Amino acid sequence: MTVLFGTETGNSAAVARTLAERLGERGFDVQLADMADFKPKQLGEAQDLLIVASTYGDGDPPQPAVSFFEFLEGRKAPRLEGSRYAVLALGDSTYEQFCAAGRRLDERLAGLGAESLLPRVDCDVDYEDAASNWIDALLEKLGPDADAGQAQPVSGPAQYDGPGPAAPAGSHDKRNPFRARVLENIVLTGRGSSKEVRHVELSLEGSGLRHEPGDALGLLPRNDPALVQALLDQAGVPRDAAVALKGRDLAIGQALTAELDIVNVTPRFLEQWARLAESEQLKDLSQPANAHERAAFSHTHHIIDVMRKYPVKGVDAAALIAALRPLQPRLYSIASSAAALPGEVHLTIAKVDYELFGEPRQGVMSGFVAGHGRPDAEIPVYVQPSLHFRLPADDAPILMIGAGTGVAPYRAFLQEREARGAAGRSWLFFGERRFRTDFLYQTEWQGWLKDGVLDRMDVAFSRDAAHGAEKTYVWHRLQERGYEVYDWLEQGAHVYVCGDAAQMAPDVHRTLAEIVVRHGGRDIDDAHAYLRDMQQAHRYQRDVY
């Protein structure tokens, strides 16, 4: 059995690991592999291919799995007659291209002649029950134990050779978070800044949690009490109305505060509210053929907006609960090193503020941290290990590119390297809006430059440009230093990109390719192949969102 996963945040890896363990218990010989590390020639040798794949953004494969997708969908992919496969797809139903990566794999494997063991299952963000049912159905389909009483070793957690730990460290996880005490919560941005960025320090004392540079911390949010009350008032449901949720009886006010997503308009909510409001427009939006219109509507409305636009009074509490999906954790890059600061973890959190339908809105978690994350308050947390954002050996040079809060993991990188006395050179490219108000951790970078922990730093502040002048972004600094950047790449530097996935990361990637063309004497196709080779060697790693 070959169990493959394609993951961005680790969810698919966790499901694949569970599947591999269950198969091993039944006596199957299992190879567990990350698509990022799976060699193309192995594909044709796979007898049974079991895949768990996440979708990144609106329809793309996870970034570490891009090369696998390119090979599988390319002309060199082998015919797979005689092979069997099954696909579990993870995604977010608020996107138009829901679970598109898994769908692409399913269609391509069938097109190459492989036999489907089970129909593909598409999972929303609350994937756990659906994934468990899929594993159960798969095991039943595969039949009795391969070799009862003589289970073969699983090429899983102990044998997996990919980057990063195979499983979360410590006994606390998403289902059993640790209540971390807030030690510090300060605003990093200066007076007059157009945004609010906070530095948050949490205590992990007594948790048993371990983290490495590049890992993320999952925070379990609570909804804004004012929004909870607005939903209850709009639905005409008393706050103390009893509901059943996950086998527990609790008041609906408590369920809406800590258990359920009351912001995102999902197909589940639209379908339920269309019935309650007897709205033909909402029924039309719920149809599979109208995915594009539904996605556009969902991205410009919150649940409260739909309830106000299509009012229903005296809603049954159970019916309201049935329309909502579970509230999901938020992941933040860890901005500290456990080697330098044992027993605590630091985060860099930008508060999300915007206006919708004439009302101020805020991000669920960032708003909670800003309003309620006072010292000694407790926030439920767990460590989400990173599979594809890891420091190299101490003597390898690192080139770090980040904008805004994307600089957070690099603070952890340099703390770690300083604590270990690493000899490898380091170069930071940092971009923000204004030098005076938005230079996050300025004194720390300057201190590391002085001490030689950081060798070089280039900054770009987009809104400091003179009136009428072109704005300067981080990729402009890369262009200006192109010769030196290429020299670092040729000397084995590891490149890291962290920040905005929509604009910054694609612009940086394009710029890196242009640098390879200009200073490496290659054409653009060879330049992209050069960067793909770096990715496959784990020398080009991205953490974008």
Secondary structure as a PSIPRED ss2 file (coil, helix, strand):
# PSIPRED VFORMAT (PSIPRED V4.0)

   1 M C   1.000  0.000  0.000
   2 T E   0.000  0.000  1.000
   3 V E   0.000  0.000  1.000
   4 L E   0.000  0.000  1.000
   5 F E   0.000  0.000  1.000
   6 G E   0.000  0.000  1.000
   7 T C   1.000  0.000  0.000
   8 E C   1.000  0.000  0.000
   9 T C   1.000  0.000  0.000
  10 G C   1.000  0.000  0.000
  11 N H   0.000  1.000  0.000
  12 S H   0.000  1.000  0.000
  13 A H   0.000  1.000  0.000
  14 A H   0.000  1.000  0.000
  15 V H   0.000  1.000  0.000
  16 A H   0.000  1.000  0.000
  17 R H   0.000  1.000  0.000
  18 T H   0.000  1.000  0.000
  19 L H   0.000  1.000  0.000
  20 A H   0.000  1.000  0.000
  21 E H   0.000  1.000  0.000
  22 R H   0.000  1.000  0.000
  23 L H   0.000  1.000  0.000
  24 G H   0.000  1.000  0.000
  25 E H   0.000  1.000  0.000
  26 R C   1.000  0.000  0.000
  27 G C   1.000  0.000  0.000
  28 F C   1.000  0.000  0.000
  29 D C   1.000  0.000  0.000
  30 V E   0.000  0.000  1.000
  31 Q E   0.000  0.000  1.000
  32 L E   0.000  0.000  1.000
  33 A E   0.000  0.000  1.000
  34 D E   0.000  0.000  1.000
  35 M C   1.000  0.000  0.000
  36 A C   1.000  0.000  0.000
  37 D C   1.000  0.000  0.000
  38 F C   1.000  0.000  0.000
  39 K C   1.000  0.000  0.000
  40 P H   0.000  1.000  0.000
  41 K H   0.000  1.000  0.000
  42 Q H   0.000  1.000  0.000
  43 L H   0.000  1.000  0.000
  44 G H   0.000  1.000  0.000
  45 E H   0.000  1.000  0.000
  46 A C   1.000  0.000  0.000
  47 Q C   1.000  0.000  0.000
  48 D E   0.000  0.000  1.000
  49 L E   0.000  0.000  1.000
  50 L E   0.000  0.000  1.000
  51 I E   0.000  0.000  1.000
  52 V E   0.000  0.000  1.000
  53 A E   0.000  0.000  1.000
  54 S E   0.000  0.000  1.000
  55 T C   1.000  0.000  0.000
  56 Y E   0.000  0.000  1.000
  57 G C   1.000  0.000  0.000
  58 D C   1.000  0.000  0.000
  59 G C   1.000  0.000  0.000
  60 D E   0.000  0.000  1.000
  61 P C   1.000  0.000  0.000
  62 P C   1.000  0.000  0.000
  63 Q H   0.000  1.000  0.000
  64 P H   0.000  1.000  0.000
  65 A H   0.000  1.000  0.000
  66 V H   0.000  1.000  0.000
  67 S H   0.000  1.000  0.000
  68 F H   0.000  1.000  0.000
  69 F H   0.000  1.000  0.000
  70 E H   0.000  1.000  0.000
  71 F H   0.000  1.000  0.000
  72 L H   0.000  1.000  0.000
  73 E C   1.000  0.000  0.000
  74 G C   1.000  0.000  0.000
  75 R C   1.000  0.000  0.000
  76 K C   1.000  0.000  0.000
  77 A C   1.000  0.000  0.000
  78 P C   1.000  0.000  0.000
  79 R C   1.000  0.000  0.000
  80 L C   1.000  0.000  0.000
  81 E C   1.000  0.000  0.000
  82 G C   1.000  0.000  0.000
  83 S C   1.000  0.000  0.000
  84 R E   0.000  0.000  1.000
  85 Y E   0.000  0.000  1.000
  86 A E   0.000  0.000  1.000
  87 V E   0.000  0.000  1.000
  88 L E   0.000  0.000  1.000
  89 A E   0.000  0.000  1.000
  90 L E   0.000  0.000  1.000
  91 G C   1.000  0.000  0.000
  92 D C   1.000  0.000  0.000
  93 S C   1.000  0.000  0.000
  94 T C   1.000  0.000  0.000
  95 Y C   1.000  0.000  0.000
  96 E C   1.000  0.000  0.000
  97 Q C   1.000  0.000  0.000
  98 F C   1.000  0.000  0.000
  99 C C   1.000  0.000  0.000
 100 A H   0.000  1.000  0.000
 101 A H   0.000  1.000  0.000
 102 G H   0.000  1.000  0.000
 103 R H   0.000  1.000  0.000
 104 R H   0.000  1.000  0.000
 105 L H   0.000  1.000  0.000
 106 D H   0.000  1.000  0.000
 107 E H   0.000  1.000  0.000
 108 R H   0.000  1.000  0.000
 109 L H   0.000  1.000  0.000
 110 A H   0.000  1.000  0.000
 111 G H   0.000  1.000  0.000
 112 L C   1.000  0.000  0.000
 113 G C   1.000  0.000  0.000
 114 A C   1.000  0.000  0.000
 115 E E   0.000  0.000  1.000
 116 S E   0.000  0.000  1.000
 117 L C   1.000  0.000  0.000
 118 L C   1.000  0.000  0.000
 119 P C   1.000  0.000  0.000
 120 R C   1.000  0.000  0.000
 121 V E   0.000  0.000  1.000
 122 D E   0.000  0.000  1.000
 123 C E   0.000  0.000  1.000
 124 D C   1.000  0.000  0.000
 125 V C   1.000  0.000  0.000
 126 D C   1.000  0.000  0.000
 127 Y C   1.000  0.000  0.000
 128 E H   0.000  1.000  0.000
 129 D H   0.000  1.000  0.000
 130 A H   0.000  1.000  0.000
 131 A H   0.000  1.000  0.000
 132 S H   0.000  1.000  0.000
 133 N H   0.000  1.000  0.000
 134 W H   0.000  1.000  0.000
 135 I H   0.000  1.000  0.000
 136 D H   0.000  1.000  0.000
 137 A H   0.000  1.000  0.000
 138 L H   0.000  1.000  0.000
 139 L H   0.000  1.000  0.000
 140 E H   0.000  1.000  0.000
 141 K H   0.000  1.000  0.000
 142 L H   0.000  1.000  0.000
 143 G C   1.000  0.000  0.000
 144 P C   1.000  0.000  0.000
 145 D C   1.000  0.000  0.000
 146 A C   1.000  0.000  0.000
 147 D C   1.000  0.000  0.000
 148 A C   1.000  0.000  0.000
 149 G C   1.000  0.000  0.000
 150 Q C   1.000  0.000  0.000
 151 A C   1.000  0.000  0.000
 152 Q C   1.000  0.000  0.000
 153 P C   1.000  0.000  0.000
 154 V E   0.000  0.000  1.000
 155 S E   0.000  0.000  1.000
 156 G C   1.000  0.000  0.000
 157 P C   1.000  0.000  0.000
 158 A C   1.000  0.000  0.000
 159 Q C   1.000  0.000  0.000
 160 Y C   1.000  0.000  0.000
 161 D C   1.000  0.000  0.000
 162 G C   1.000  0.000  0.000
 163 P C   1.000  0.000  0.000
 164 G C   1.000  0.000  0.000
 165 P C   1.000  0.000  0.000
 166 A C   1.000  0.000  0.000
 167 A C   1.000  0.000  0.000
 168 P C   1.000  0.000  0.000
 169 A C   1.000  0.000  0.000
 170 G C   1.000  0.000  0.000
 171 S C   1.000  0.000  0.000
 172 H C   1.000  0.000  0.000
 173 D C   1.000  0.000  0.000
 174 K C   1.000  0.000  0.000
 175 R C   1.000  0.000  0.000
 176 N C   1.000  0.000  0.000
 177 P C   1.000  0.000  0.000
 178 F E   0.000  0.000  1.000
 179 R E   0.000  0.000  1.000
 180 A E   0.000  0.000  1.000
 181 R E   0.000  0.000  1.000
 182 V E   0.000  0.000  1.000
 183 L E   0.000  0.000  1.000
 184 E E   0.000  0.000  1.000
 185 N E   0.000  0.000  1.000
 186 I E   0.000  0.000  1.000
 187 V E   0.000  0.000  1.000
 188 L C   1.000  0.000  0.000
 189 T C   1.000  0.000  0.000
 190 G C   1.000  0.000  0.000
 191 R C   1.000  0.000  0.000
 192 G C   1.000  0.000  0.000
 193 S C   1.000  0.000  0.000
 194 S C   1.000  0.000  0.000
 195 K C   1.000  0.000  0.000
 196 E C   1.000  0.000  0.000
 197 V E   0.000  0.000  1.000
 198 R E   0.000  0.000  1.000
 199 H E   0.000  0.000  1.000
 200 V E   0.000  0.000  1.000
 201 E E   0.000  0.000  1.000
 202 L E   0.000  0.000  1.000
 203 S E   0.000  0.000  1.000
 204 L C   1.000  0.000  0.000
 205 E C   1.000  0.000  0.000
 206 G C   1.000  0.000  0.000
 207 S C   1.000  0.000  0.000
 208 G C   1.000  0.000  0.000
 209 L C   1.000  0.000  0.000
 210 R C   1.000  0.000  0.000
 211 H C   1.000  0.000  0.000
 212 E C   1.000  0.000  0.000
 213 P C   1.000  0.000  0.000
 214 G C   1.000  0.000  0.000
 215 D C   1.000  0.000  0.000
 216 A E   0.000  0.000  1.000
 217 L E   0.000  0.000  1.000
 218 G E   0.000  0.000  1.000
 219 L E   0.000  0.000  1.000
 220 L C   1.000  0.000  0.000
 221 P C   1.000  0.000  0.000
 222 R C   1.000  0.000  0.000
 223 N C   1.000  0.000  0.000
 224 D C   1.000  0.000  0.000
 225 P H   0.000  1.000  0.000
 226 A H   0.000  1.000  0.000
 227 L H   0.000  1.000  0.000
 228 V H   0.000  1.000  0.000
 229 Q H   0.000  1.000  0.000
 230 A H   0.000  1.000  0.000
 231 L H   0.000  1.000  0.000
 232 L H   0.000  1.000  0.000
 233 D H   0.000  1.000  0.000
 234 Q H   0.000  1.000  0.000
 235 A H   0.000  1.000  0.000
 236 G C   1.000  0.000  0.000
 237 V C   1.000  0.000  0.000
 238 P C   1.000  0.000  0.000
 239 R C   1.000  0.000  0.000
 240 D C   1.000  0.000  0.000
 241 A C   1.000  0.000  0.000
 242 A E   0.000  0.000  1.000
 243 V E   0.000  0.000  1.000
 244 A E   0.000  0.000  1.000
 245 L E   0.000  0.000  1.000
 246 K C   1.000  0.000  0.000
 247 G C   1.000  0.000  0.000
 248 R E   0.000  0.000  1.000
 249 D E   0.000  0.000  1.000
 250 L E   0.000  0.000  1.000
 251 A E   0.000  0.000  1.000
 252 I H   0.000  1.000  0.000
 253 G H   0.000  1.000  0.000
 254 Q H   0.000  1.000  0.000
 255 A H   0.000  1.000  0.000
 256 L H   0.000  1.000  0.000
 257 T H   0.000  1.000  0.000
 258 A H   0.000  1.000  0.000
 259 E C   1.000  0.000  0.000
 260 L E   0.000  0.000  1.000
 261 D C   1.000  0.000  0.000
 262 I C   1.000  0.000  0.000
 263 V C   1.000  0.000  0.000
 264 N E   0.000  0.000  1.000
 265 V C   1.000  0.000  0.000
 266 T C   1.000  0.000  0.000
 267 P H   0.000  1.000  0.000
 268 R H   0.000  1.000  0.000
 269 F H   0.000  1.000  0.000
 270 L H   0.000  1.000  0.000
 271 E H   0.000  1.000  0.000
 272 Q H   0.000  1.000  0.000
 273 W H   0.000  1.000  0.000
 274 A H   0.000  1.000  0.000
 275 R H   0.000  1.000  0.000
 276 L H   0.000  1.000  0.000
 277 A H   0.000  1.000  0.000
 278 E C   1.000  0.000  0.000
 279 S C   1.000  0.000  0.000
 280 E H   0.000  1.000  0.000
 281 Q H   0.000  1.000  0.000
 282 L H   0.000  1.000  0.000
 283 K H   0.000  1.000  0.000
 284 D H   0.000  1.000  0.000
 285 L H   0.000  1.000  0.000
 286 S C   1.000  0.000  0.000
 287 Q C   1.000  0.000  0.000
 288 P H   0.000  1.000  0.000
 289 A H   0.000  1.000  0.000
 290 N H   0.000  1.000  0.000
 291 A H   0.000  1.000  0.000
 292 H H   0.000  1.000  0.000
 293 E H   0.000  1.000  0.000
 294 R H   0.000  1.000  0.000
 295 A H   0.000  1.000  0.000
 296 A H   0.000  1.000  0.000
 297 F H   0.000  1.000  0.000
 298 S H   0.000  1.000  0.000
 299 H C   1.000  0.000  0.000
 300 T C   1.000  0.000  0.000
 301 H C   1.000  0.000  0.000
 302 H E   0.000  0.000  1.000
 303 I H   0.000  1.000  0.000
 304 I H   0.000  1.000  0.000
 305 D H   0.000  1.000  0.000
 306 V H   0.000  1.000  0.000
 307 M H   0.000  1.000  0.000
 308 R H   0.000  1.000  0.000
 309 K H   0.000  1.000  0.000
 310 Y C   1.000  0.000  0.000
 311 P C   1.000  0.000  0.000
 312 V C   1.000  0.000  0.000
 313 K C   1.000  0.000  0.000
 314 G C   1.000  0.000  0.000
 315 V C   1.000  0.000  0.000
 316 D C   1.000  0.000  0.000
 317 A H   0.000  1.000  0.000
 318 A H   0.000  1.000  0.000
 319 A H   0.000  1.000  0.000
 320 L H   0.000  1.000  0.000
 321 I H   0.000  1.000  0.000
 322 A H   0.000  1.000  0.000
 323 A C   1.000  0.000  0.000
 324 L C   1.000  0.000  0.000
 325 R C   1.000  0.000  0.000
 326 P E   0.000  0.000  1.000
 327 L C   1.000  0.000  0.000
 328 Q C   1.000  0.000  0.000
 329 P C   1.000  0.000  0.000
 330 R E   0.000  0.000  1.000
 331 L E   0.000  0.000  1.000
 332 Y E   0.000  0.000  1.000
 333 S E   0.000  0.000  1.000
 334 I E   0.000  0.000  1.000
 335 A C   1.000  0.000  0.000
 336 S C   1.000  0.000  0.000
 337 S C   1.000  0.000  0.000
 338 A C   1.000  0.000  0.000
 339 A C   1.000  0.000  0.000
 340 A C   1.000  0.000  0.000
 341 L C   1.000  0.000  0.000
 342 P C   1.000  0.000  0.000
 343 G C   1.000  0.000  0.000
 344 E E   0.000  0.000  1.000
 345 V E   0.000  0.000  1.000
 346 H E   0.000  0.000  1.000
 347 L E   0.000  0.000  1.000
 348 T E   0.000  0.000  1.000
 349 I E   0.000  0.000  1.000
 350 A E   0.000  0.000  1.000
 351 K C   1.000  0.000  0.000
 352 V C   1.000  0.000  0.000
 353 D E   0.000  0.000  1.000
 354 Y E   0.000  0.000  1.000
 355 E E   0.000  0.000  1.000
 356 L E   0.000  0.000  1.000
 357 F C   1.000  0.000  0.000
 358 G C   1.000  0.000  0.000
 359 E E   0.000  0.000  1.000
 360 P E   0.000  0.000  1.000
 361 R E   0.000  0.000  1.000
 362 Q E   0.000  0.000  1.000
 363 G C   1.000  0.000  0.000
 364 V H   0.000  1.000  0.000
 365 M H   0.000  1.000  0.000
 366 S H   0.000  1.000  0.000
 367 G H   0.000  1.000  0.000
 368 F H   0.000  1.000  0.000
 369 V H   0.000  1.000  0.000
 370 A H   0.000  1.000  0.000
 371 G H   0.000  1.000  0.000
 372 H H   0.000  1.000  0.000
 373 G C   1.000  0.000  0.000
 374 R C   1.000  0.000  0.000
 375 P C   1.000  0.000  0.000
 376 D C   1.000  0.000  0.000
 377 A C   1.000  0.000  0.000
 378 E E   0.000  0.000  1.000
 379 I E   0.000  0.000  1.000
 380 P E   0.000  0.000  1.000
 381 V E   0.000  0.000  1.000
 382 Y E   0.000  0.000  1.000
 383 V E   0.000  0.000  1.000
 384 Q E   0.000  0.000  1.000
 385 P C   1.000  0.000  0.000
 386 S C   1.000  0.000  0.000
 387 L C   1.000  0.000  0.000
 388 H C   1.000  0.000  0.000
 389 F C   1.000  0.000  0.000
 390 R C   1.000  0.000  0.000
 391 L C   1.000  0.000  0.000
 392 P C   1.000  0.000  0.000
 393 A C   1.000  0.000  0.000
 394 D C   1.000  0.000  0.000
 395 D C   1.000  0.000  0.000
 396 A C   1.000  0.000  0.000
 397 P C   1.000  0.000  0.000
 398 I E   0.000  0.000  1.000
 399 L E   0.000  0.000  1.000
 400 M E   0.000  0.000  1.000
 401 I E   0.000  0.000  1.000
 402 G E   0.000  0.000  1.000
 403 A E   0.000  0.000  1.000
 404 G H   0.000  1.000  0.000
 405 T H   0.000  1.000  0.000
 406 G H   0.000  1.000  0.000
 407 V H   0.000  1.000  0.000
 408 A H   0.000  1.000  0.000
 409 P H   0.000  1.000  0.000
 410 Y H   0.000  1.000  0.000
 411 R H   0.000  1.000  0.000
 412 A H   0.000  1.000  0.000
 413 F H   0.000  1.000  0.000
 414 L H   0.000  1.000  0.000
 415 Q H   0.000  1.000  0.000
 416 E H   0.000  1.000  0.000
 417 R H   0.000  1.000  0.000
 418 E H   0.000  1.000  0.000
 419 A H   0.000  1.000  0.000
 420 R H   0.000  1.000  0.000
 421 G C   1.000  0.000  0.000
 422 A C   1.000  0.000  0.000
 423 A C   1.000  0.000  0.000
 424 G C   1.000  0.000  0.000
 425 R C   1.000  0.000  0.000
 426 S E   0.000  0.000  1.000
 427 W E   0.000  0.000  1.000
 428 L E   0.000  0.000  1.000
 429 F E   0.000  0.000  1.000
 430 F E   0.000  0.000  1.000
 431 G E   0.000  0.000  1.000
 432 E E   0.000  0.000  1.000
 433 R C   1.000  0.000  0.000
 434 R C   1.000  0.000  0.000
 435 F H   0.000  1.000  0.000
 436 R H   0.000  1.000  0.000
 437 T H   0.000  1.000  0.000
 438 D H   0.000  1.000  0.000
 439 F C   1.000  0.000  0.000
 440 L C   1.000  0.000  0.000
 441 Y C   1.000  0.000  0.000
 442 Q H   0.000  1.000  0.000
 443 T H   0.000  1.000  0.000
 444 E H   0.000  1.000  0.000
 445 W H   0.000  1.000  0.000
 446 Q H   0.000  1.000  0.000
 447 G H   0.000  1.000  0.000
 448 W H   0.000  1.000  0.000
 449 L H   0.000  1.000  0.000
 450 K H   0.000  1.000  0.000
 451 D H   0.000  1.000  0.000
 452 G C   1.000  0.000  0.000
 453 V C   1.000  0.000  0.000
 454 L C   1.000  0.000  0.000
 455 D C   1.000  0.000  0.000
 456 R E   0.000  0.000  1.000
 457 M E   0.000  0.000  1.000
 458 D E   0.000  0.000  1.000
 459 V E   0.000  0.000  1.000
 460 A E   0.000  0.000  1.000
 461 F E   0.000  0.000  1.000
 462 S H   0.000  1.000  0.000
 463 R H   0.000  1.000  0.000
 464 D H   0.000  1.000  0.000
 465 A C   1.000  0.000  0.000
 466 A C   1.000  0.000  0.000
 467 H C   1.000  0.000  0.000
 468 G C   1.000  0.000  0.000
 469 A C   1.000  0.000  0.000
 470 E C   1.000  0.000  0.000
 471 K C   1.000  0.000  0.000
 472 T C   1.000  0.000  0.000
 473 Y C   1.000  0.000  0.000
 474 V H   0.000  1.000  0.000
 475 W H   0.000  1.000  0.000
 476 H H   0.000  1.000  0.000
 477 R H   0.000  1.000  0.000
 478 L H   0.000  1.000  0.000
 479 Q H   0.000  1.000  0.000
 480 E H   0.000  1.000  0.000
 481 R C   1.000  0.000  0.000
 482 G H   0.000  1.000  0.000
 483 Y H   0.000  1.000  0.000
 484 E H   0.000  1.000  0.000
 485 V H   0.000  1.000  0.000
 486 Y H   0.000  1.000  0.000
 487 D H   0.000  1.000  0.000
 488 W H   0.000  1.000  0.000
 489 L H   0.000  1.000  0.000
 490 E H   0.000  1.000  0.000
 491 Q C   1.000  0.000  0.000
 492 G C   1.000  0.000  0.000
 493 A C   1.000  0.000  0.000
 494 H E   0.000  0.000  1.000
 495 V E   0.000  0.000  1.000
 496 Y E   0.000  0.000  1.000
 497 V E   0.000  0.000  1.000
 498 C E   0.000  0.000  1.000
 499 G E   0.000  0.000  1.000
 500 D C   1.000  0.000  0.000
 501 A C   1.000  0.000  0.000
 502 A C   1.000  0.000  0.000
 503 Q C   1.000  0.000  0.000
 504 M H   0.000  1.000  0.000
 505 A H   0.000  1.000  0.000
 506 P H   0.000  1.000  0.000
 507 D H   0.000  1.000  0.000
 508 V H   0.000  1.000  0.000
 509 H H   0.000  1.000  0.000
 510 R H   0.000  1.000  0.000
 511 T H   0.000  1.000  0.000
 512 L H   0.000  1.000  0.000
 513 A H   0.000  1.000  0.000
 514 E H   0.000  1.000  0.000
 515 I H   0.000  1.000  0.000
 516 V H   0.000  1.000  0.000
 517 V H   0.000  1.000  0.000
 518 R H   0.000  1.000  0.000
 519 H H   0.000  1.000  0.000
 520 G H   0.000  1.000  0.000
 521 G C   1.000  0.000  0.000
 522 R C   1.000  0.000  0.000
 523 D C   1.000  0.000  0.000
 524 I H   0.000  1.000  0.000
 525 D H   0.000  1.000  0.000
 526 D H   0.000  1.000  0.000
 527 A H   0.000  1.000  0.000
 528 H H   0.000  1.000  0.000
 529 A H   0.000  1.000  0.000
 530 Y H   0.000  1.000  0.000
 531 L H   0.000  1.000  0.000
 532 R H   0.000  1.000  0.000
 533 D H   0.000  1.000  0.000
 534 M H   0.000  1.000  0.000
 535 Q H   0.000  1.000  0.000
 536 Q H   0.000  1.000  0.000
 537 A C   1.000  0.000  0.000
 538 H C   1.000  0.000  0.000
 539 R C   1.000  0.000  0.000
 540 Y E   0.000  0.000  1.000
 541 Q E   0.000  0.000  1.000
 542 R E   0.000  0.000  1.000
 543 D E   0.000  0.000  1.000
 544 V E   0.000  0.000  1.000
 545 Y C   1.000  0.000  0.000
